[in-house]
Amino acid sequence: MSDRTISKVLVDGLVAHGVTHVFGVVGDALNSVTEAIRLTDGIDWVGVRHEEVAAYAAGAQAQLTGTLGVCAGTVGPGSIHLLNGLYDAAKSHAPVLAITGQVPLAEIGTDYFQEVDNDHLFRDVSVYNQTIVDGAQVPRVVQEAFDAALAQRGVAVLSIPGDVGPAEVDSEPIRVLGMPRPAAAPQDEIDKAVAQIDAATNVTILAGIGARNARDQVLALADKLAAPIVATIKAKETFDWDNPFNVGQNGLIGNPAAADAFDDADVLVMVGSDFPYRDWFSDSVPVIQIDLRSDHIGRRAPVAVGLVGDAAATVSILNDLVETKRDRSHLDSVSAKYERWRSRQARLADPAHDDHPIGEVRAELDNPEHRIRPEAVAAIVGRMADDDAVFTTDTGMSTVWLSRFVEMRNGQRLLGSFNLGSMANAMPQAIGAQCSFPDRQVIAFCGDGGFTMLLGDLITAVSCELPVKLIVFDNKRLGMVKLEQEEAGLPEFGTVLDNPNLADVATAMGARGIRITDPDDLESGIRAALAHDGPVVVDVLTNPDEILVPSHPSPGQAWGFAIAKVKEFIRSRGDDDDAAG
């Protein structure tokens, strides 16, 4: 044992666990922590402009590497700013440690300047949450925080008062513990699932991110059962490529073939998925759910058989025991429908598909520049991306275009705020990904609303020389909100964004800015962006009236959209008349 500061014990423990970056904003309560990082080899401080970005970047690293991601915020407001990114990490089951500052020990509980009750603030988002008030707690609470985040795949929070971090302690080093090897589900439950599957004619598999390490086993099971595979958006990186059973995604961003795969099945086998949209499950189709977490079983749909265990091990046993399905008509029918749908979608990705915007664009956006199809943007980027590219995507229409028009390849990765559904995640996650993989191409699909929400941290990418490629779908709209309003029969309201020239903004901030306003320039502009050796913002002016049609649109949705369009037309005409008068 040796005398070290409490902060040094913490930082040495981070290095032992393979942590290479801590993202945050400096502050006096964190001075001892940042000083320990400065003096320690193998770990770097990444100063960001907003702590929310720090939490997103840490969560991205955790999801991509499986190891601990770390962020930091100083006392009070700095800690509060971490929350949204930490909630995304929590809902993504990413092991993240948040180091938060606190007021001096003697001032806790006195409503001191900037004081916030961190133990209360982070209680809901965390699996572990403690304030270090005495050196005697070290290294025990530090060890517990690391172990909790990694074992429970969640957020751990350590709060350190400004006068506690510099205190010296005689401490043992932090241990690095191995994780237990997951086991298959109990055999008696597997036998029940086998009986259910053997009695069915049509089987469909829903594969989620929990099946990432079970790809070979899931494909083998799909072949034996002649089962189409519907992959969640988080599993797209695993099941998009070399997969003759793939029929894409279901749900709001899905397609009609995947919806039919759900509806026409006699049994739905869920593997590693916490697919949240109850409305897309059929009440008449029994569900067999395989998940490592028992609390996931049955919380989205009633299950006939719940199998708690490792996906690869459990599916491998299932595959050995189930009977081979000779009738492949279910798979053939759904696959044929999926290919027809893809063929129709491919036409939308032609940059020359339209010569003008579709539908009525109000006067403030009646601009011939906004005639680039977002489908074409996504398809071209996907085609030109490196084979090991990391994609991040903002919540909303950016994710729709990526889901439908980027065909992912073996070695590519995908991140988004797929569970929390937050705006503004794509650029921060790209920063975290690029720090983890400096030699890989990192591409962010950014909505214009999300990108401008945390625009200041483009400076982080510039100052850290991170060559992220930020593709901005600039339709001057909160596109998904616009769609939701119109599906409800409401006229569009409050969604229009008065954006500047984002390429010029990027250039002023030290990045390369490329603005694309003509479909004929799309390929050359994107090629130039991907070839650039520094951070790039590609400001693509896309058609604001491109819409998402759900996999099974209801009559109510269609009618609501029609009514909304009439209301928008009448309002815009009336507004023009008032202005003229």
KAPE-V505243 format. One record per residue. N is the residue number from 0. RES is the residue in one small letter. PSI is psi in radians with two decimals (999 if undefined). Layout:
N;RES;PSI + N;RES;PSI
This chain:
0;m;2.70 + 1;s;2.74 + 2;d;2.13 + 3;r;2.80 + 4;t;2.78 + 5;i;-0.71 + 6;s;-0.64 + 7;k;-0.69 + 8;v;-0.76 + 9;l;-0.85 + 10;v;-0.71 + 11;d;-0.63 + 12;g;-0.65 + 13;l;-0.80 + 14;v;-0.72 + 15;a;-0.50 + 16;h;0.16 + 17;g;0.21 + 18;v;2.26 + 19;t;-0.26 + 20;h;2.50 + 21;v;2.16 + 22;f;2.35 + 23;g;-3.05 + 24;v;2.26 + 25;v;2.77 + 26;g;2.82 + 27;d;-0.62 + 28;a;-0.30 + 29;l;0.09 + 30;n;-0.72 + 31;s;-0.55 + 32;v;-0.85 + 33;t;-0.58 + 34;e;-0.69 + 35;a;-0.67 + 36;i;-0.74 + 37;r;-0.62 + 38;l;0.04 + 39;t;2.24 + 40;d;2.59 + 41;g;0.01 + 42;i;2.42 + 43;d;2.54 + 44;w;2.25 + 45;v;1.81 + 46;g;2.12 + 47;v;3.02 + 48;r;-0.28 + 49;h;2.33 + 50;e;-0.48 + 51;e;-0.67 + 52;v;-0.70 + 53;a;-0.78 + 54;a;-0.72 + 55;y;-0.75 + 56;a;-0.72 + 57;a;-0.73 + 58;g;-0.64 + 59;a;-0.79 + 60;q;-0.74 + 61;a;-0.73 + 62;q;-0.61 + 63;l;-0.57 + 64;t;-0.35 + 65;g;-0.04 + 66;t;-3.11 + 67;l;2.25 + 68;g;2.57 + 69;v;2.35 + 70;c;2.89 + 71;a;2.50 + 72;g;2.44 + 73;t;-2.99 + 74;v;2.52 + 75;g;-2.01 + 76;p;-0.64 + 77;g;-0.66 + 78;s;-0.71 + 79;i;-0.67 + 80;h;-0.35 + 81;l;-0.36 + 82;l;-0.81 + 83;n;-0.78 + 84;g;-0.58 + 85;l;-0.65 + 86;y;-0.64 + 87;d;-0.75 + 88;a;-0.75 + 89;a;-0.80 + 90;k;-0.28 + 91;s;0.02 + 92;h;0.80 + 93;a;2.28 + 94;p;1.88 + 95;v;2.38 + 96;l;2.19 + 97;a;2.13 + 98;i;2.07 + 99;t;2.45 + 100;g;2.82 + 101;q;2.77 + 102;v;2.85 + 103;p;2.59 + 104;l;-0.75 + 105;a;-0.26 + 106;e;-0.11 + 107;i;2.27 + 108;g;0.10 + 109;t;0.19 + 110;d;0.75 + 111;y;2.83 + 112;f;2.19 + 113;q;0.07 + 114;e;2.31 + 115;v;2.50 + 116;d;1.60 + 117;n;-0.61 + 118;d;-0.64 + 119;h;-0.74 + 120;l;-0.74 + 121;f;0.13 + 122;r;-0.75 + 123;d;-0.59 + 124;v;-0.24 + 125;s;2.71 + 126;v;-0.24 + 127;y;2.42 + 128;n;1.82 + 129;q;2.63 + 130;t;2.24 + 131;i;2.04 + 132;v;-0.12 + 133;d;2.45 + 134;g;-0.41 + 135;a;-0.30 + 136;q;-0.24 + 137;v;2.33 + 138;p;0.10 + 139;r;-0.89 + 140;v;-0.54 + 141;v;-0.79 + 142;q;-0.76 + 143;e;-0.68 + 144;a;-0.82 + 145;f;-0.87 + 146;d;-0.68 + 147;a;-0.80 + 148;a;-0.75 + 149;l;-0.74 + 150;a;-0.67 + 151;q;0.02 + 152;r;1.08 + 153;g;-2.88 + 154;v;2.26 + 155;a;2.49 + 156;v;2.23 + 157;l;2.07 + 158;s;2.33 + 159;i;1.93 + 160;p;2.58 + 161;g;-0.47 + 162;d;0.01 + 163;v;-0.71 + 164;g;-0.70 + 165;p;-0.14 + 166;a;2.44 + 167;e;2.50 + 168;v;2.66 + 169;d;1.65 + 170;s;2.49 + 171;e;2.66 + 172;p;2.73 + 173;i;2.33 + 174;r;2.63 + 175;v;1.97 + 176;l;2.48 + 177;g;2.69 + 178;m;2.51 + 179;p;2.58 + 180;r;2.14 + 181;p;2.60 + 182;a;2.90 + 183;a;2.85 + 184;a;2.80 + 185;p;2.49 + 186;q;-0.64 + 187;d;-0.57 + 188;e;-0.65 + 189;i;-0.70 + 190;d;-0.65 + 191;k;-0.71 + 192;a;-0.69 + 193;v;-0.78 + 194;a;-0.71 + 195;q;-0.74 + 196;i;-0.74 + 197;d;-0.50 + 198;a;-0.19 + 199;a;2.65 + 200;t;-0.83 + 201;n;2.16 + 202;v;2.36 + 203;t;2.47 + 204;i;2.27 + 205;l;1.97 + 206;a;2.32 + 207;g;-3.01 + 208;i;-0.43 + 209;g;-0.17 + 210;a;0.22 + 211;r;-0.67 + 212;n;0.22 + 213;a;0.42 + 214;r;-0.90 + 215;d;-0.72 + 216;q;-0.69 + 217;v;-0.74 + 218;l;-0.69 + 219;a;-0.71 + 220;l;-0.72 + 221;a;-0.70 + 222;d;-0.77 + 223;k;-0.59 + 224;l;0.01 + 225;a;0.87 + 226;a;2.21 + 227;p;2.58 + 228;i;2.04 + 229;v;2.14 + 230;a;2.41 + 231;t;2.89 + 232;i;-0.58 + 233;k;-0.37 + 234;a;0.03 + 235;k;-0.69 + 236;e;-0.38 + 237;t;-0.62 + 238;f;0.10 + 239;d;-0.58 + 240;w;2.53 + 241;d;0.90 + 242;n;1.70 + 243;p;-0.10 + 244;f;-0.06 + 245;n;2.25 + 246;v;0.45 + 247;g;-2.72 + 248;q;2.73 + 249;n;-3.14 + 250;g;-2.85 + 251;l;-0.63 + 252;i;0.18 + 253;g;-2.82 + 254;n;2.83 + 255;p;-0.58 + 256;a;-0.75 + 257;a;-0.66 + 258;a;-0.73 + 259;d;-0.63 + 260;a;-0.64 + 261;f;-0.88 + 262;d;-0.57 + 263;d;0.01 + 264;a;2.65 + 265;d;-0.43 + 266;v;2.37 + 267;l;2.13 + 268;v;1.95 + 269;m;2.18 + 270;v;1.91 + 271;g;0.62 + 272;s;2.38 + 273;d;0.70 + 274;f;2.04 + 275;p;-0.10 + 276;y;1.67 + 277;r;-0.57 + 278;d;-0.33 + 279;w;-0.06 + 280;f;2.47 + 281;s;2.27 + 282;d;-0.38 + 283;s;-0.06 + 284;v;2.05 + 285;p;2.56 + 286;v;2.29 + 287;i;2.10 + 288;q;2.23 + 289;i;2.13 + 290;d;2.53 + 291;l;-0.40 + 292;r;2.13 + 293;s;-0.50 + 294;d;-0.15 + 295;h;-0.35 + 296;i;2.09 + 297;g;0.08 + 298;r;-0.20 + 299;r;-0.55 + 300;a;2.60 + 301;p;2.45 + 302;v;2.51 + 303;a;-0.69 + 304;v;2.25 + 305;g;2.18 + 306;l;1.88 + 307;v;1.91 + 308;g;3.08 + 309;d;2.38 + 310;a;-0.85 + 311;a;-0.82 + 312;a;-0.72 + 313;t;-0.78 + 314;v;-0.61 + 315;s;-0.74 + 316;i;-0.75 + 317;l;-0.78 + 318;n;-0.58 + 319;d;-0.45 + 320;l;-0.51 + 321;v;2.71 + 322;e;2.59 + 323;t;2.33 + 324;k;2.06 + 325;r;-0.51 + 326;d;1.97 + 327;r;0.35 + 328;s;-0.61 + 329;h;-0.87 + 330;l;-0.79 + 331;d;-0.73 + 332;s;-0.84 + 333;v;-0.72 + 334;s;-0.72 + 335;a;-0.71 + 336;k;-0.67 + 337;y;-0.74 + 338;e;-0.65 + 339;r;-0.73 + 340;w;-0.76 + 341;r;-0.65 + 342;s;-0.73 + 343;r;-0.70 + 344;q;-0.63 + 345;a;-0.58 + 346;r;-0.59 + 347;l;-0.41 + 348;a;0.04 + 349;d;2.09 + 350;p;-0.43 + 351;a;0.21 + 352;h;-0.67 + 353;d;2.58 + 354;d;-0.10 + 355;h;2.84 + 356;p;2.59 + 357;i;2.37 + 358;g;-3.02 + 359;e;2.03 + 360;v;2.18 + 361;r;2.89 + 362;a;-0.70 + 363;e;-0.25 + 364;l;0.25 + 365;d;1.33 + 366;n;2.16 + 367;p;-0.26 + 368;e;-0.56 + 369;h;1.09 + 370;r;0.25 + 371;i;2.26 + 372;r;2.23 + 373;p;-0.50 + 374;e;-0.71 + 375;a;-0.69 + 376;v;-0.89 + 377;a;-0.77 + 378;a;-0.73 + 379;i;-0.76 + 380;v;-0.79 + 381;g;-0.70 + 382;r;-0.64 + 383;m;-0.24 + 384;a;2.66 + 385;d;2.74 + 386;d;-0.36 + 387;d;0.42 + 388;a;2.59 + 389;v;2.16 + 390;f;2.44 + 391;t;2.70 + 392;t;2.40 + 393;d;2.70 + 394;t;2.48 + 395;g;-2.51 + 396;m;-0.48 + 397;s;-0.72 + 398;t;-0.65 + 399;v;-0.86 + 400;w;-0.67 + 401;l;-0.78 + 402;s;-0.72 + 403;r;-0.45 + 404;f;-0.05 + 405;v;2.02 + 406;e;1.88 + 407;m;2.61 + 408;r;2.82 + 409;n;2.16 + 410;g;-0.31 + 411;q;2.68 + 412;r;2.80 + 413;l;2.29 + 414;l;2.58 + 415;g;3.06 + 416;s;1.15 + 417;f;-0.32 + 418;n;-0.77 + 419;l;-0.61 + 420;g;0.65 + 421;s;2.71 + 422;m;2.83 + 423;a;0.39 + 424;n;-0.42 + 425;a;-0.86 + 426;m;-0.81 + 427;p;-0.71 + 428;q;-0.61 + 429;a;-0.66 + 430;i;-0.81 + 431;g;-0.74 + 432;a;-0.75 + 433;q;-0.60 + 434;c;-0.67 + 435;s;-0.67 + 436;f;1.33 + 437;p;-0.37 + 438;d;0.05 + 439;r;2.67 + 440;q;2.27 + 441;v;2.13 + 442;i;2.20 + 443;a;2.21 + 444;f;1.84 + 445;c;2.29 + 446;g;2.65 + 447;d;-0.58 + 448;g;-0.78 + 449;g;-0.74 + 450;f;-0.79 + 451;t;-0.33 + 452;m;-0.68 + 453;l;0.64 + 454;l;-0.55 + 455;g;-0.49 + 456;d;0.08 + 457;l;-0.55 + 458;i;-0.61 + 459;t;-0.79 + 460;a;-0.67 + 461;v;-0.88 + 462;s;-0.52 + 463;c;0.05 + 464;e;0.84 + 465;l;2.03 + 466;p;0.86 + 467;v;2.54 + 468;k;1.94 + 469;l;1.87 + 470;i;1.94 + 471;v;2.08 + 472;f;1.59 + 473;d;1.49 + 474;n;0.15 + 475;k;0.71 + 476;r;2.62 + 477;l;1.50 + 478;g;-0.75 + 479;m;-0.65 + 480;v;-0.72 + 481;k;-0.81 + 482;l;-0.75 + 483;e;-0.70 + 484;q;-0.79 + 485;e;-0.61 + 486;e;-0.50 + 487;a;0.05 + 488;g;0.29 + 489;l;2.55 + 490;p;2.63 + 491;e;2.32 + 492;f;2.27 + 493;g;0.17 + 494;t;-0.19 + 495;v;2.34 + 496;l;2.21 + 497;d;1.41 + 498;n;2.53 + 499;p;-3.14 + 500;n;1.83 + 501;l;-0.44 + 502;a;-0.70 + 503;d;-0.69 + 504;v;-0.79 + 505;a;-0.76 + 506;t;-0.72 + 507;a;-0.47 + 508;m;-0.02 + 509;g;-0.02 + 510;a;3.00 + 511;r;2.34 + 512;g;2.30 + 513;i;2.16 + 514;r;2.23 + 515;i;2.09 + 516;t;-0.16 + 517;d;2.26 + 518;p;-0.53 + 519;d;-0.34 + 520;d;0.03 + 521;l;-0.90 + 522;e;-0.80 + 523;s;-0.65 + 524;g;-0.76 + 525;i;-0.66 + 526;r;-0.73 + 527;a;-0.69 + 528;a;-0.80 + 529;l;-0.42 + 530;a;-0.29 + 531;h;2.50 + 532;d;0.22 + 533;g;-3.02 + 534;p;2.44 + 535;v;2.43 + 536;v;2.09 + 537;v;1.89 + 538;d;1.72 + 539;v;2.06 + 540;l;1.80 + 541;t;2.79 + 542;n;2.08 + 543;p;-0.24 + 544;d;0.11 + 545;e;2.27 + 546;i;2.85 + 547;l;2.19 + 548;v;2.06 + 549;p;2.86 + 550;s;-0.64 + 551;h;1.35 + 552;p;2.37 + 553;s;2.75 + 554;p;-0.62 + 555;g;-0.70 + 556;q;-0.78 + 557;a;-0.77 + 558;w;-0.72 + 559;g;-0.70 + 560;f;-0.75 + 561;a;-0.80 + 562;i;-0.75 + 563;a;-0.73 + 564;k;-0.65 + 565;v;-0.79 + 566;k;-0.76 + 567;e;-0.72 + 568;f;-0.83 + 569;i;-0.77 + 570;r;-0.77 + 571;s;-0.68 + 572;r;-0.76 + 573;g;-0.70 + 574;d;-0.72 + 575;d;-0.75 + 576;d;-0.74 + 577;d;-0.72 + 578;a;-0.66 + 579;a;-0.58 + 580;g;999
